[in-house]
Amino acid sequence: MSVTSINSSPKVTTTTLLEKKQRREPITSLTAYDYPSARLVDEAGIDVILVGDSLAMVMLGYDSTMPVTMDEMLHHVRAARRGVKHGMLVADMPYGSYQVSNEEGARNAARFVKEGGVEAVKLEGGEKRVEFIHRLLDAEIPVFGHIGLTPQSVHTMGGYKVQGKTLSAIEQLMRDAVALDRAGVCGMYLEGIPREVAAMITAEVKAPTIGIGAGPDCDGQVLVLHDILNLTFAPPAKFVRHYGDAAALISNAVKAFKHDVESGAYPADEESYHLPREARATIETIVDRKHAVGGR
Ligand code: KIV
C-alpha cells in the first residue's frame, strides 16, 4: 500500500502564514491525532496540523474536552509528529495545563516542544492570557490564540453556544483579538462567532485568523478531520461539511470481513503461505508413509 505525496513545497512556518494573509491566500488547517492521519493530512498539503484537545471527544470518547491530560495529549502529539514533515504542527494546551499558573503553563508548553516536537501551542482566551503569552514567547514558543466559542469554558458559557451576538460581547471579542495580536500570537482561531464579527477581527489584526464556524472572511479555515470524514458520532454542527464517509467505509469493510470469515471465503488459497515444492513433497511422503503404517 502506498500514498503518493503531492507535497514538495517548503516547510510551513509562522512567516508562511503571515505572508499568506498578506497575499490573501487562504490558510488551511485540519486536526490530526495520530501517525496515519497526520501523514495523510500533511501529504495533502494542509498548512497547519492541529493536535486539538477535541481528541478528548473524538478519539477518547469523553463528552467534553475538559478531562484530557497533558500525558494523553503528548502521546498523540508524538505520533502526529512522526507523520508531519511539511505543515506546521501545533498542540492544544489542555484544560488545567495553563489555567493554574503561568509557571506551570510554560513548563507544560515546553514539554510539547521538547517531548512532542511541536512548532507552536494553542491556548484558549483573549485579554486574560496576555501575560502568559509573553511568558511563552520569552521561552521561544510560538502561540496561537483561540477565542469565541472556547470549549474549555463550556461551564462558564453555559453550553456550546455561538458567541459574540450582542454589542458588548462583540466589543469584548474585539478587545480579546487585539490583545492577542499585540501580545504577538502567530495566529488566532475564531470559533463559533457570526461571520460579520470574524470579518471585523480579520480586518483589524495582523495575525492570521483561522475560522471554524466563523464564516468565509477569515484568513483560513479549520475543521476537525473526523467531522469531515463523518467519523464522529454526535450530530454535526451547522458549519461541518462531509467530504467523505469513513464511518460507512469502516462499517462495511468490517461487516464484509466478518461475513467472509464466517462463510469460509477468507482466507483463500492465494492468501495463504505455502511450503516450497521439495519440502511439500517430503511432507506428503511422510504423511503417506504414516497412513500406510497406520493402515497395516
Ligand atoms: O481542539 C480542536 O480541535 C480545536 C479546533 C476545533 C480549533 O480547538
Residues whose N, C-alpha, C, O or C-beta is under 5 A from the ligand:
A	BS01	KIV	T31 G52 D53 S54 Y189 I212
